[in-house]
Amino acid sequence: MLFFSYFKELVGKEVIVELKNDLAISGILHSVDQYLNIKLENTRVVDDTKYPHMLSVKNCFIRGSVVRYVQLPPDGVDVDILHDATRREARGG
Amino acid sequence: MSWSGPDNFPATSLADNLDKKLLVILRDGRKLIGVLRSFDQFANVVLEGALERITVGELYCDLPLGLYIIRGENVVLIGELDLEREELPSFMVRVTPTEIKQAQKAEKDATELKGTMRKRMEFLDID
């Protein structure tokens, strides 16, 4: 559940989600669930000339299983808190 | 048995998108457009009045499909279509299904040719 909790902290921040089909979408993280499905608002396709059909899509749902990377804002991680949480998770709770 | 389960949806639920016109992108690259009538936690979705939108370069075509249930594992992305905006850039031209099939074939042949050319040139070790 660590990454689920982590993503929940990032709600409202601007992220870029790159999918396994190379489509990269930037947008405001609206919500995330246990499967790491992601909902983005105010989306923009990074290479929009290659994907003209995405022009009128402003909000979208992305299935967690097709995500390759999520690029986070530089201030998206407090390393100390993340380390603590990681150790706690590794100890099993 | 009741059809609907508990109504405490997770935050990512597609409930807000019910009865809206959506674009569904599938793992094989196909793009389906239709009205969302149902969904579940796996992103299985029911699209009413579905059509497949085929785009090749600046050409596009909509093939009517009807009522579709899409198995969740094939779903990549579900996008809400903003009705205020143009669905496609203005330079895109609508063509007939026959024309789009020809264009698709031409594109496929071109990429295949590129592939074989590249293979033949591999011994030259250029990139």
Backbone of each chain as ProteinMPNN parsed JSONL, in Angstrom:
{"seq_chain_A": "MLFFSYFKELVGKEVIVELKNDLAISGILHSVDQYLNIKLENTRVVDDTKYPHMLSVKNCFIRGSVVRYVQLPPDGVDVDILHDATRREARGG", "coords_chain_A": {"N_chain_A": [[0.818, -1.209, 0.0], [2.195, 1.09, 0.092], [2.925, 2.703, -2.152], [0.477, 3.448, -3.085], [-0.404, 5.066, -0.944], [1.577, 6.981, -1.15], [1.098, 8.115, -3.684], [-1.362, 9.225, -3.143], [-0.687, 11.401, -1.637], [0.24, 13.047, -3.585], [-1.847, 14.085, -4.949], [-3.427, 16.651, -6.793], [-1.137, 17.78, -7.686], [0.986, 18.555, -10.513], [1.664, 16.103, -12.9], [3.495, 13.907, -15.143], [2.412, 11.287, -17.031], [3.697, 8.443, -18.413], [2.836, 6.071, -20.799], [2.768, 2.506, -21.582], [2.468, 2.321, -24.276], [3.946, 4.378, -25.256], [2.675, 6.827, -25.271], [2.623, 9.952, -23.778], [1.278, 11.798, -21.159], [0.504, 14.868, -19.702], [-0.771, 16.309, -16.707], [-3.033, 17.375, -14.057], [-2.948, 15.55, -11.108], [-5.765, 13.877, -10.22], [-6.981, 11.746, -8.851], [-6.242, 8.533, -7.347], [-6.162, 4.96, -7.164], [-6.253, 1.705, -5.455], [-5.206, -0.04, -7.394], [-3.421, 1.531, -8.593], [-4.556, 2.857, -10.69], [-5.109, 5.85, -12.456], [-6.471, 9.107, -12.343], [-6.55, 11.929, -14.355], [-6.648, 15.494, -14.612], [-7.248, 18.339, -16.717], [-5.642, 17.636, -18.938], [-2.843, 17.246, -21.184], [-1.405, 16.134, -24.136], [1.932, 15.156, -24.495], [3.36, 14.889, -26.95], [1.591, 16.221, -29.039], [1.017, 16.449, -31.763], [1.29, 13.975, -32.838], [-0.784, 12.537, -31.811], [-3.605, 13.278, -32.669], [-6.245, 12.644, -32.046], [-6.52, 12.945, -29.362], [-7.015, 15.498, -28.796], [-9.442, 16.752, -27.836], [-9.691, 15.696, -25.349], [-9.87, 16.3, -22.001], [-10.064, 15.44, -19.439], [-9.048, 12.42, -17.972], [-9.055, 8.826, -17.462], [-6.68, 6.513, -16.501], [-5.622, 3.233, -16.908], [-4.052, 1.423, -14.365], [-2.358, -0.723, -15.03], [-1.169, -0.138, -17.47], [0.683, 1.786, -17.221], [3.913, 3.142, -17.597], [5.919, 4.991, -16.61], [5.676, 7.495, -13.989], [6.219, 10.815, -14.011], [7.282, 13.017, -11.583], [6.667, 16.108, -9.76], [9.536, 18.119, -8.9], [9.587, 18.698, -6.167], [8.195, 16.643, -5.139], [8.712, 14.654, -3.316], [9.363, 13.892, 0.046], [12.179, 12.879, 1.291], [12.993, 11.822, 3.771], [10.611, 11.164, 5.137], [9.631, 9.305, 3.323], [11.61, 7.309, 3.439], [11.289, 6.428, 6.095], [8.675, 5.431, 5.96], [9.055, 3.426, 4.095], [10.764, 1.638, 5.469], [9.075, 0.927, 7.541], [7.059, -0.357, 6.117], [8.532, -2.476, 5.055], [9.092, -3.893, 7.316], [6.721, -4.923, 7.763], [4.461, -3.504, 8.475]], "CA_chain_A": [[0.0, 0.0, 0.0], [3.068, 2.262, 0.233], [2.874, 3.604, -3.294], [-0.88, 4.003, -3.09], [-0.391, 6.19, 0.011], [2.465, 8.002, -1.684], [0.4, 8.821, -4.759], [-2.456, 10.025, -2.576], [-0.082, 12.663, -1.203], [0.567, 13.861, -4.761], [-3.086, 14.573, -5.577], [-3.442, 18.103, -6.962], [0.12, 18.223, -8.294], [1.129, 18.288, -11.944], [2.529, 14.956, -13.177], [3.468, 13.399, -16.519], [2.286, 9.83, -17.011], [4.073, 7.831, -19.691], [2.209, 4.758, -20.914], [3.575, 1.482, -22.251], [2.402, 2.53, -25.729], [4.768, 5.582, -25.5], [1.895, 8.051, -25.128], [2.917, 10.651, -22.517], [0.223, 12.768, -20.879], [0.706, 15.649, -18.49], [-2.035, 16.784, -16.145], [-3.112, 17.474, -12.597], [-3.389, 14.279, -10.532], [-7.07, 14.056, -9.584], [-7.15, 10.685, -7.865], [-5.529, 7.287, -7.596], [-6.765, 3.909, -6.349], [-5.366, 0.622, -5.024], [-4.518, -0.643, -8.541], [-2.658, 2.641, -9.165], [-5.271, 3.554, -11.752], [-4.898, 7.281, -12.247], [-7.328, 10.052, -13.053], [-5.88, 13.216, -14.566], [-7.479, 16.609, -15.067], [-6.531, 19.349, -17.496], [-4.564, 16.885, -19.566], [-2.258, 17.663, -22.451], [-0.502, 15.098, -24.619], [3.24, 15.797, -24.66], [3.607, 14.973, -28.394], [0.182, 16.255, -29.457], [0.825, 16.328, -33.207], [1.251, 12.544, -33.166], [-2.019, 11.949, -31.304], [-4.638, 14.298, -32.856], [-7.531, 12.232, -31.468], [-6.54, 13.273, -27.935], [-7.177, 16.953, -28.733], [-10.558, 17.238, -27.035], [-9.734, 15.008, -24.054], [-9.345, 17.189, -20.959], [-10.01, 14.632, -18.212], [-9.009, 11.017, -18.377], [-8.792, 7.72, -16.549], [-5.63, 5.665, -17.069], [-5.575, 1.964, -16.181], [-2.751, 1.294, -13.719], [-1.528, -1.766, -15.64], [-0.524, 0.298, -18.709], [1.588, 2.904, -16.921], [5.343, 2.824, -17.552], [6.49, 5.894, -15.608], [5.018, 8.742, -13.625], [7.207, 11.852, -13.689], [6.72, 13.792, -10.486], [7.296, 17.425, -9.573], [10.808, 17.979, -8.161], [9.358, 18.737, -4.721], [7.159, 15.642, -4.902], [9.071, 13.633, -2.341], [10.133, 14.181, 1.253], [12.945, 11.626, 1.342], [13.023, 11.268, 5.131], [9.327, 10.516, 5.41], [9.526, 8.133, 2.446], [12.499, 6.281, 4.016], [10.62, 5.884, 7.286], [7.511, 4.645, 5.531], [9.575, 2.234, 3.413], [11.235, 0.695, 6.494], [7.9, 0.431, 8.258], [6.396, -1.287, 5.2], [9.399, -3.657, 4.924], [8.959, -4.666, 8.56], [5.403, -5.544, 7.709], [3.323, -2.823, 9.057]], "C_chain_A": [[0.856, 1.264, 0.0], [2.899, 3.236, -0.934], [1.484, 4.209, -3.498], [-0.92, 5.225, -2.168], [0.442, 7.35, -0.54], [1.773, 8.828, -2.774], [-0.728, 9.697, -4.218], [-1.94, 11.388, -2.099], [0.139, 13.616, -2.381], [-0.67, 14.422, -5.463], [-3.077, 16.105, -5.631], [-2.172, 18.636, -7.592], [0.136, 17.856, -9.774], [2.098, 17.116, -12.134], [2.501, 14.661, -14.678], [3.444, 11.882, -16.434], [2.684, 9.31, -18.384], [3.538, 6.412, -19.716], [3.098, 3.796, -21.681], [3.488, 1.595, -23.769], [3.091, 3.835, -26.138], [3.997, 6.896, -25.454], [2.232, 8.682, -23.766], [1.913, 11.777, -22.321], [0.578, 13.536, -19.619], [-0.651, 16.136, -18.003], [-1.96, 16.866, -14.637], [-3.649, 16.148, -12.061], [-4.679, 14.499, -9.747], [-7.293, 13.002, -8.509], [-6.405, 9.438, -8.298], [-6.204, 6.229, -6.727], [-5.766, 2.784, -6.076], [-4.63, -0.063, -6.177], [-3.54, 0.334, -9.174], [-3.251, 3.086, -10.508], [-5.182, 5.032, -11.427], [-5.962, 8.078, -12.992], [-6.6, 11.386, -13.145], [-6.898, 14.255, -15.023], [-6.612, 17.574, -15.848], [-5.369, 18.741, -18.265], [-4.094, 17.517, -20.876], [-1.301, 16.552, -22.87], [0.825, 15.756, -24.954], [3.579, 15.951, -26.142], [2.249, 15.033, -29.102], [-0.035, 16.187, -30.97], [0.678, 14.864, -33.626], [-0.074, 11.9, -32.741], [-3.183, 12.938, -31.427], [-5.969, 13.949, -32.206], [-7.632, 12.567, -29.991], [-6.826, 14.759, -27.697], [-8.271, 17.395, -27.76], [-10.682, 16.514, -25.693], [-9.088, 15.899, -22.987], [-9.258, 16.484, -19.599], [-9.897, 13.181, -18.639], [-8.67, 10.074, -17.236], [-7.736, 6.852, -17.223], [-5.555, 4.388, -16.245], [-4.153, 1.759, -15.637], [-1.809, 0.341, -14.442], [-0.799, -1.301, -16.9], [0.468, 1.437, -18.485], [3.036, 2.418, -16.925], [6.034, 3.694, -16.487], [5.471, 6.932, -15.18], [6.133, 9.719, -13.272], [6.576, 12.809, -12.698], [7.335, 15.176, -10.447], [8.536, 17.254, -8.698], [10.613, 17.98, -6.635], [8.335, 17.683, -4.305], [7.499, 14.615, -3.848], [9.828, 14.241, -1.157], [10.869, 12.884, 1.59], [12.914, 10.995, 2.738], [11.743, 10.517, 5.458], [9.2, 9.236, 4.592], [10.401, 6.996, 2.978], [11.83, 5.62, 5.219], [9.493, 4.952, 6.888], [7.965, 3.343, 4.872], [10.024, 1.189, 4.427], [10.066, 0.085, 7.239], [7.19, -0.638, 7.419], [7.193, -2.593, 5.119], [9.324, -4.532, 6.174], [7.584, -5.313, 8.651], [4.366, -4.786, 8.499], [3.691, -1.589, 9.805]], "O_chain_A": [[0.33, 2.374, -0.081], [2.749, 4.441, -0.731], [1.336, 5.32, -4.009], [-1.405, 6.288, -2.557], [0.078, 8.519, -0.42], [1.847, 10.057, -2.79], [-1.015, 10.766, -4.757], [-2.653, 12.389, -2.149], [0.216, 14.831, -2.203], [-0.555, 15.147, -6.451], [-2.76, 16.769, -4.643], [-2.113, 19.799, -7.99], [-0.595, 16.974, -10.224], [3.208, 17.127, -11.602], [1.602, 15.105, -15.392], [4.332, 11.266, -15.845], [2.089, 9.683, -19.395], [3.753, 5.64, -18.782], [4.053, 4.202, -22.343], [4.324, 1.038, -24.481], [2.855, 4.345, -27.233], [4.593, 7.966, -25.581], [2.137, 8.022, -22.732], [1.72, 12.609, -23.207], [0.913, 12.944, -18.593], [-1.568, 16.346, -18.797], [-0.966, 16.481, -14.021], [-4.693, 15.675, -12.512], [-4.693, 15.21, -8.742], [-7.734, 13.31, -7.402], [-5.994, 9.302, -9.45], [-6.757, 6.55, -5.675], [-4.589, 2.89, -6.419], [-3.546, -0.611, -5.974], [-2.898, 0.013, -10.174], [-2.542, 3.625, -11.358], [-5.179, 5.42, -10.259], [-6.307, 7.762, -14.13], [-6.098, 11.906, -12.148], [-7.867, 13.945, -15.716], [-5.395, 17.624, -15.666], [-4.254, 19.263, -18.246], [-4.839, 18.214, -21.564], [-0.49, 16.084, -22.07], [0.856, 16.791, -25.619], [4.034, 17.015, -26.562], [1.801, 14.047, -29.688], [-1.144, 15.9, -31.421], [0.033, 14.55, -34.627], [-0.443, 10.842, -33.251], [-3.704, 13.397, -30.41], [-6.74, 14.841, -31.852], [-8.717, 12.485, -29.416], [-6.874, 15.22, -26.556], [-8.06, 18.302, -26.955], [-11.667, 16.698, -24.979], [-7.899, 16.21, -23.067], [-8.482, 16.879, -18.728], [-10.579, 12.754, -19.57], [-8.097, 10.453, -16.215], [-7.882, 6.493, -18.391], [-5.438, 4.446, -15.021], [-3.175, 1.908, -16.369], [-0.599, 0.565, -14.468], [0.105, -1.994, -17.365], [1.024, 1.984, -19.437], [3.348, 1.392, -16.32], [6.661, 3.167, -15.569], [4.521, 7.22, -15.907], [6.904, 9.479, -12.343], [5.492, 13.344, -12.927], [8.396, 15.405, -11.027], [8.588, 16.358, -7.855], [11.375, 17.345, -5.906], [7.691, 17.804, -3.263], [6.659, 13.781, -3.511], [10.789, 14.992, -1.326], [10.282, 11.929, 2.098], [12.82, 9.774, 2.867], [11.768, 9.401, 5.977], [8.728, 8.213, 5.089], [9.979, 5.84, 2.969], [11.815, 4.395, 5.335], [9.368, 3.84, 7.401], [7.349, 2.294, 5.058], [9.717, 0.005, 4.284], [10.054, -1.109, 7.536], [6.778, -1.678, 7.932], [6.616, -3.68, 5.114], [9.473, -5.752, 6.102], [7.331, -6.149, 9.519], [3.488, -5.384, 9.122], [2.819, -0.913, 10.35]]}, "seq_chain_B": "MSWSGPDNFPATSLADNLDKKLLVILRDGRKLIGVLRSFDQFANVVLEGALERITVGELYCDLPLGLYIIRGENVVLIGELDLEREELPSFMVRVTPTEIKQAQKAEKDATELKGTMRKRMEFLDID", "coords_chain_B": {"N_chain_B": [[-31.167, -10.878, -6.471], [-29.438, -7.855, -6.026], [-28.464, -5.512, -8.547], [-26.549, -3.551, -8.333], [-23.676, -2.861, -6.364], [-22.279, -1.918, -3.148], [-22.514, 1.633, -2.654], [-20.23, 3.151, -2.183], [-17.961, 4.486, -3.904], [-14.57, 4.131, -5.122], [-12.127, 6.796, -5.407], [-11.238, 6.988, -8.035], [-13.271, 6.097, -9.558], [-15.421, 5.506, -12.391], [-17.865, 6.604, -12.268], [-18.634, 9.295, -12.504], [-18.484, 9.631, -15.182], [-20.545, 8.3, -16.373], [-23.049, 7.918, -18.872], [-21.829, 9.775, -20.454], [-20.065, 10.92, -23.394], [-17.369, 9.113, -24.444], [-13.859, 8.554, -25.104], [-12.212, 5.634, -25.744], [-9.143, 4.142, -25.485], [-7.527, 1.343, -26.733], [-5.379, -1.516, -26.003], [-4.304, -2.484, -28.382], [-4.11, -0.236, -29.869], [-6.398, 0.66, -31.036], [-9.128, 2.987, -31.292], [-12.002, 3.677, -29.627], [-15.208, 5.171, -29.61], [-17.934, 6.159, -27.643], [-21.02, 6.071, -25.696], [-20.8, 5.899, -22.238], [-22.221, 3.352, -20.445], [-22.007, 1.474, -18.413], [-19.707, 0.127, -15.942], [-16.971, -1.505, -14.18], [-14.816, -2.484, -11.369], [-12.602, -3.457, -12.722], [-12.285, -1.971, -14.899], [-13.76, -2.943, -16.979], [-15.999, -2.061, -19.494], [-19.153, -0.811, -20.708], [-20.123, 0.331, -23.775], [-22.374, 2.341, -25.447], [-23.725, 2.765, -28.685], [-21.3, 2.59, -29.991], [-18.384, 3.49, -31.878], [-15.655, 2.913, -34.11], [-12.829, 4.865, -34.408], [-10.76, 5.503, -36.995], [-7.589, 6.665, -37.733], [-5.358, 7.864, -40.152], [-2.539, 9.45, -40.803], [-3.534, 12.485, -42.073], [-6.081, 11.713, -42.519], [-9.319, 10.484, -41.591], [-11.785, 8.154, -40.293], [-14.988, 7.03, -39.261], [-16.143, 4.047, -38.045], [-19.187, 2.522, -37.569], [-20.163, 0.55, -34.763], [-21.92, -0.345, -32.714], [-23.471, -1.734, -29.787], [-21.159, -2.286, -27.295], [-19.263, -4.404, -25.133], [-16.372, -3.94, -23.397], [-13.537, -5.714, -22.486], [-11.795, -5.204, -19.493], [-8.947, -5.566, -19.325], [-7.976, -4.848, -21.784], [-8.109, -2.16, -21.931], [-6.56, 0.969, -22.196], [-6.78, 3.727, -21.773], [-9.291, 5.989, -20.746], [-10.972, 8.607, -21.939], [-12.61, 11.687, -21.36], [-14.684, 13.273, -23.637], [-14.525, 16.572, -24.535], [-17.217, 18.466, -25.192], [-17.317, 21.034, -26.078], [-15.093, 21.471, -27.539], [-13.389, 20.93, -30.689], [-13.369, 17.64, -31.951], [-11.334, 16.653, -33.478], [-8.361, 17.979, -35.058], [-8.748, 20.766, -37.356], [-7.629, 20.323, -39.857], [-7.944, 17.699, -40.497], [-9.275, 15.21, -42.607], [-12.336, 13.718, -43.479], [-12.889, 10.465, -44.645], [-14.065, 7.709, -46.733], [-14.88, 4.329, -45.527], [-13.632, 2.446, -47.256], [-11.584, 3.972, -48.403], [-10.078, 4.615, -46.119], [-9.202, 2.125, -45.347], [-7.53, 1.487, -47.467], [-5.591, 3.469, -47.091], [-4.619, 2.682, -44.613], [-3.459, 0.265, -45.29], [-1.489, 1.085, -47.068], [0.108, 2.543, -45.327], [0.971, 0.532, -43.611], [2.39, -1.124, -45.375], [4.43, 0.659, -46.045], [5.792, 0.963, -43.583], [6.651, -1.64, -43.238], [8.357, -1.946, -45.418], [10.317, -0.096, -44.736], [11.316, -1.405, -42.533], [12.465, -3.749, -43.691], [14.403, -2.603, -45.341], [16.054, -1.441, -43.436], [16.968, -3.727, -42.156], [18.481, -4.895, -44.197], [20.486, -3.053, -44.401], [21.84, -3.308, -42.097], [24.364, -4.498, -41.772], [26.088, -2.502, -42.379], [26.287, -1.047, -40.168], [25.353, 1.502, -39.362], [23.787, 4.242, -37.703]], "CA_chain_B": [[-29.889, -10.2, -6.21], [-29.383, -6.484, -6.528], [-27.459, -5.342, -9.604], [-25.453, -2.661, -7.958], [-23.075, -3.159, -5.07], [-22.267, -0.77, -2.258], [-22.262, 2.815, -3.477], [-19.061, 3.946, -1.806], [-17.013, 4.288, -4.988], [-13.237, 4.707, -4.946], [-12.001, 8.127, -6.008], [-10.981, 6.914, -9.474], [-14.403, 5.446, -10.221], [-15.886, 6.136, -13.624], [-19.269, 6.975, -12.064], [-18.858, 10.656, -13.009], [-18.485, 9.608, -16.642], [-21.703, 7.569, -16.887], [-23.893, 8.633, -19.837], [-21.048, 10.77, -21.209], [-19.397, 10.416, -24.589], [-15.981, 8.879, -24.061], [-12.902, 7.949, -26.029], [-11.502, 4.538, -25.087], [-8.002, 3.676, -26.27], [-7.26, -0.053, -26.399], [-3.966, -1.901, -26.034], [-3.821, -2.676, -29.751], [-4.047, 1.075, -30.518], [-7.699, 1.074, -31.561], [-9.794, 4.059, -30.562], [-13.449, 3.533, -29.686], [-15.957, 6.294, -29.047], [-19.31, 5.765, -27.355], [-21.577, 6.59, -24.449], [-20.549, 4.95, -21.151], [-23.437, 2.928, -19.752], [-21.677, 0.715, -17.212], [-18.281, -0.162, -15.725], [-16.697, -2.119, -12.879], [-13.496, -2.161, -10.816], [-11.533, -3.884, -13.632], [-12.411, -1.098, -16.082], [-14.669, -3.462, -18.006], [-16.953, -0.984, -19.743], [-20.181, -0.964, -21.734], [-20.269, 1.533, -24.596], [-23.535, 2.308, -26.332], [-23.524, 3.529, -29.925], [-19.851, 2.667, -30.165], [-17.809, 3.521, -33.221], [-14.193, 2.901, -34.113], [-12.268, 5.981, -35.187], [-9.471, 5.143, -37.578], [-6.888, 7.826, -38.289], [-4.102, 7.607, -40.859], [-2.048, 10.772, -41.189], [-4.55, 13.529, -41.939], [-7.371, 11.136, -42.876], [-9.972, 9.707, -40.548], [-13.054, 7.529, -40.652], [-15.688, 6.43, -38.121], [-16.883, 2.833, -38.386], [-20.167, 2.227, -36.527], [-20.032, -0.806, -34.215], [-23.113, -0.719, -31.946], [-23.313, -1.865, -28.331], [-19.946, -3.062, -27.031], [-18.667, -4.577, -23.8], [-14.924, -4.046, -23.57], [-12.899, -6.334, -21.336], [-10.933, -4.207, -18.867], [-7.51, -5.727, -19.55], [-7.599, -4.242, -23.063], [-8.268, -0.711, -21.857], [-5.382, 1.768, -21.848], [-7.159, 5.057, -21.305], [-10.664, 6.407, -21.01], [-10.941, 10.066, -21.905], [-13.889, 12.374, -21.515], [-14.61, 14.182, -24.789], [-15.038, 17.903, -24.242], [-18.129, 18.752, -26.306], [-17.073, 22.413, -26.529], [-13.941, 21.517, -28.442], [-13.374, 20.072, -31.869], [-12.821, 16.335, -31.598], [-10.1, 16.451, -34.234], [-7.893, 19.238, -35.645], [-9.554, 21.102, -38.534], [-7.025, 19.882, -41.123], [-8.189, 16.28, -40.753], [-10.292, 15.007, -43.633], [-13.103, 12.489, -43.328], [-12.94, 9.672, -45.88], [-14.932, 6.523, -46.636], [-14.212, 3.147, -44.986], [-12.738, 1.849, -48.258], [-10.387, 4.814, -48.538], [-9.235, 4.542, -44.914], [-8.567, 0.792, -45.361], [-6.413, 1.602, -48.41], [-4.556, 4.288, -46.456], [-4.014, 1.854, -43.564], [-2.622, -0.755, -45.936], [-0.322, 1.793, -47.594], [0.972, 2.885, -44.192], [1.552, -0.724, -43.121], [3.401, -1.524, -46.351], [5.559, 1.591, -45.938], [6.594, 0.646, -42.388], [7.302, -2.932, -43.478], [9.463, -1.69, -46.352], [11.341, 0.567, -43.943], [11.897, -2.459, -41.701], [13.347, -4.63, -44.462], [15.546, -1.795, -45.765], [16.911, -1.29, -42.266], [17.594, -5.043, -41.947], [19.509, -5.107, -45.224], [21.575, -2.097, -44.186], [22.394, -3.489, -40.749], [25.788, -4.844, -41.801], [26.866, -1.263, -42.499], [26.465, -0.582, -38.796], [25.097, 2.937, -39.196], [22.561, 4.544, -36.962]], "C_chain_B": [[-29.922, -8.797, -6.804], [-28.265, -6.362, -7.561], [-26.267, -4.528, -9.153], [-24.961, -2.995, -6.553], [-23.176, -1.962, -4.15], [-21.921, 0.5, -3.038], [-21.185, 3.741, -2.91], [-17.953, 3.688, -2.828], [-15.625, 4.786, -4.596], [-13.131, 6.008, -5.749], [-11.833, 8.071, -7.528], [-12.168, 6.348, -10.25], [-14.876, 6.242, -11.436], [-17.327, 6.624, -13.499], [-19.584, 8.361, -12.62], [-19.007, 10.669, -14.526], [-19.68, 8.862, -17.236], [-22.539, 8.48, -17.781], [-23.152, 9.749, -20.574], [-20.4, 10.101, -22.415], [-17.901, 10.319, -24.299], [-15.16, 8.328, -25.208], [-12.167, 6.869, -25.254], [-10.364, 4.104, -25.998], [-7.661, 2.271, -25.798], [-5.775, -0.371, -26.563], [-3.434, -2.104, -27.447], [-3.833, -1.36, -30.54], [-5.379, 1.536, -31.082], [-8.328, 2.131, -30.672], [-11.301, 3.905, -30.729], [-14.102, 4.735, -29.025], [-17.382, 5.827, -28.803], [-19.765, 6.351, -26.037], [-21.426, 5.527, -23.367], [-21.856, 4.621, -20.434], [-23.146, 2.129, -18.494], [-20.182, 0.46, -17.132], [-18.15, -0.962, -14.437], [-15.26, -1.827, -12.455], [-12.335, -2.587, -11.719], [-11.438, -2.979, -14.851], [-13.029, -1.854, -17.258], [-15.671, -2.348, -18.237], [-17.969, -1.377, -20.813], [-20.303, 0.365, -22.465], [-21.487, 1.374, -25.497], [-23.259, 3.198, -27.547], [-22.054, 3.671, -30.25], [-19.477, 2.786, -31.636], [-16.299, 3.484, -33.089], [-13.711, 4.061, -34.96], [-10.882, 5.59, -35.668], [-8.829, 6.414, -38.109], [-5.605, 7.352, -38.964], [-3.624, 8.958, -41.374], [-3.132, 11.82, -40.983], [-5.944, 13.023, -42.305], [-7.99, 10.452, -41.664], [-11.298, 9.162, -41.035], [-13.669, 6.934, -39.39], [-16.472, 5.211, -38.592], [-17.88, 2.531, -37.275], [-20.076, 0.77, -36.075], [-21.289, -1.256, -33.471], [-22.843, -0.779, -30.458], [-22.134, -2.786, -28.033], [-19.678, -3.197, -25.54], [-17.182, -4.775, -24.036], [-14.333, -4.656, -22.311], [-11.791, -5.409, -20.808], [-9.459, -4.325, -19.207], [-7.042, -5.08, -20.854], [-7.625, -2.718, -23.038], [-6.947, -0.047, -21.463], [-5.828, 3.051, -21.163], [-8.615, 5.32, -21.647], [-10.707, 7.914, -20.855], [-12.324, 10.646, -22.116], [-13.754, 13.341, -22.69], [-15.274, 15.496, -24.423], [-15.897, 18.347, -25.42], [-17.937, 20.16, -26.866], [-15.98, 22.468, -27.599], [-14.146, 20.631, -29.651], [-12.775, 18.736, -31.449], [-11.48, 16.087, -32.279], [-9.657, 17.802, -34.778], [-8.588, 19.482, -36.983], [-8.953, 20.598, -39.843], [-7.324, 18.418, -41.442], [-9.412, 16.102, -41.65], [-11.001, 13.678, -43.418], [-13.163, 11.755, -44.663], [-13.823, 8.442, -45.665], [-14.157, 5.347, -46.043], [-13.247, 2.501, -45.985], [-11.445, 2.644, -48.363], [-9.468, 4.681, -47.328], [-8.528, 3.187, -44.868], [-7.363, 0.804, -46.299], [-5.25, 2.349, -47.76], [-3.834, 3.485, -45.367], [-3.04, 0.852, -44.16], [-1.335, -0.108, -46.451], [0.668, 2.11, -46.477], [1.704, 1.646, -43.681], [2.667, -1.183, -44.055], [4.643, -0.652, -46.243], [6.434, 1.257, -44.74], [7.32, -0.683, -42.566], [8.518, -2.766, -44.371], [10.634, -1.063, -45.607], [12.09, -0.458, -43.102], [12.865, -3.329, -42.478], [14.579, -3.877, -44.945], [16.571, -1.705, -44.637], [17.684, -2.594, -42.023], [18.742, -5.245, -42.926], [20.724, -4.227, -44.992], [22.328, -2.365, -42.897], [23.893, -3.757, -40.758], [26.671, -3.611, -41.907], [27.101, -0.621, -41.14], [26.325, 0.927, -38.641], [23.847, 3.14, -38.35], [22.405, 6.04, -36.773]], "O_chain_B": [[-30.373, -8.588, -7.93], [-27.239, -7.034, -7.455], [-25.128, -4.786, -9.542], [-25.742, -3.362, -5.675], [-24.033, -1.096, -4.328], [-21.126, 0.453, -3.977], [-21.217, 4.953, -3.123], [-17.119, 2.8, -2.651], [-15.501, 5.744, -3.833], [-13.935, 6.277, -6.642], [-12.237, 8.997, -8.231], [-12.08, 6.144, -11.461], [-14.75, 7.465, -11.498], [-17.943, 7.012, -14.491], [-20.673, 8.584, -13.149], [-19.583, 11.598, -15.092], [-19.822, 8.793, -18.457], [-22.717, 9.662, -17.487], [-23.776, 10.575, -21.241], [-20.212, 8.885, -22.449], [-17.254, 11.308, -23.955], [-15.681, 7.725, -26.147], [-11.562, 7.151, -24.22], [-10.592, 3.741, -27.152], [-7.523, 2.033, -24.598], [-5.02, 0.389, -27.17], [-2.242, -1.917, -27.691], [-3.594, -1.365, -31.747], [-5.495, 2.667, -31.555], [-8.096, 2.17, -29.464], [-11.818, 3.992, -31.843], [-13.619, 5.251, -28.017], [-17.976, 5.171, -29.658], [-19.01, 7.036, -25.346], [-21.864, 4.39, -23.544], [-22.514, 5.505, -19.886], [-23.974, 2.11, -17.584], [-19.473, 0.564, -18.133], [-19.115, -1.084, -13.683], [-14.566, -1.032, -13.088], [-11.205, -2.138, -11.52], [-10.606, -3.199, -15.732], [-12.847, -1.458, -18.409], [-16.151, -1.745, -17.278], [-17.676, -2.173, -21.706], [-20.557, 1.401, -21.849], [-21.609, 0.386, -26.221], [-22.634, 4.251, -27.43], [-21.603, 4.716, -30.719], [-20.158, 2.258, -32.516], [-15.731, 3.953, -32.103], [-14.138, 4.221, -36.103], [-9.962, 5.375, -34.879], [-9.459, 7.161, -38.856], [-4.862, 6.541, -38.411], [-4.231, 9.539, -42.273], [-3.598, 12.026, -39.863], [-6.886, 13.811, -42.392], [-7.282, 9.908, -40.816], [-11.862, 9.622, -42.028], [-12.954, 6.396, -38.544], [-17.36, 5.326, -39.437], [-17.467, 2.303, -36.138], [-19.931, -0.134, -36.897], [-21.686, -2.416, -33.579], [-22.078, 0.024, -29.925], [-22.115, -3.937, -28.47], [-19.84, -2.244, -24.777], [-16.776, -5.665, -24.782], [-14.588, -4.184, -21.203], [-10.967, -4.903, -21.57], [-8.778, -3.311, -19.365], [-5.855, -4.795, -21.017], [-7.218, -2.064, -23.998], [-6.299, -0.465, -20.503], [-5.316, 3.413, -20.103], [-9.103, 4.921, -22.704], [-10.5, 8.437, -19.761], [-13.104, 10.163, -22.937], [-12.817, 14.138, -22.735], [-16.445, 15.527, -24.046], [-15.385, 18.58, -26.515], [-18.345, 20.447, -27.991], [-15.942, 23.368, -28.437], [-14.963, 19.71, -29.642], [-11.804, 18.689, -30.694], [-10.608, 15.408, -31.738], [-10.49, 18.692, -34.947], [-8.974, 18.535, -37.668], [-9.667, 20.456, -40.835], [-6.999, 17.942, -42.53], [-10.438, 16.757, -41.471], [-10.364, 12.646, -43.204], [-13.457, 12.359, -45.694], [-14.268, 8.172, -44.549], [-12.926, 5.35, -46.048], [-12.165, 2.058, -45.601], [-10.353, 2.076, -48.406], [-8.246, 4.639, -47.467], [-7.39, 3.098, -44.407], [-6.319, 0.226, -45.998], [-4.093, 1.939, -47.856], [-2.617, 3.583, -45.21], [-1.955, 0.616, -43.628], [-0.243, -0.658, -46.301], [1.881, 1.974, -46.637], [2.892, 1.696, -43.361], [3.744, -1.578, -43.608], [5.767, -1.144, -46.334], [7.66, 1.26, -44.841], [8.452, -0.848, -42.111], [9.57, -3.356, -44.129], [11.788, -1.438, -45.81], [13.313, -0.406, -42.967], [13.961, -3.622, -42.0], [15.677, -4.432, -44.963], [17.774, -1.867, -44.845], [18.879, -2.578, -41.728], [19.825, -5.7, -42.555], [21.847, -4.595, -45.336], [23.344, -1.724, -42.626], [24.615, -3.305, -39.869], [27.854, -3.655, -41.57], [27.98, 0.224, -40.973], [27.072, 1.557, -37.893], [22.966, 2.282, -38.307], [21.43, 6.488, -36.17]]}, "name": "protein", "num_of_chains": 2, "seq": "MLFFSYFKELVGKEVIVELKNDLAISGILHSVDQYLNIKLENTRVVDDTKYPHMLSVKNCFIRGSVVRYVQLPPDGVDVDILHDATRREARGGMSWSGPDNFPATSLADNLDKKLLVILRDGRKLIGVLRSFDQFANVVLEGALERITVGELYCDLPLGLYIIRGENVVLIGELDLEREELPSFMVRVTPTEIKQAQKAEKDATELKGTMRKRMEFLDID"}
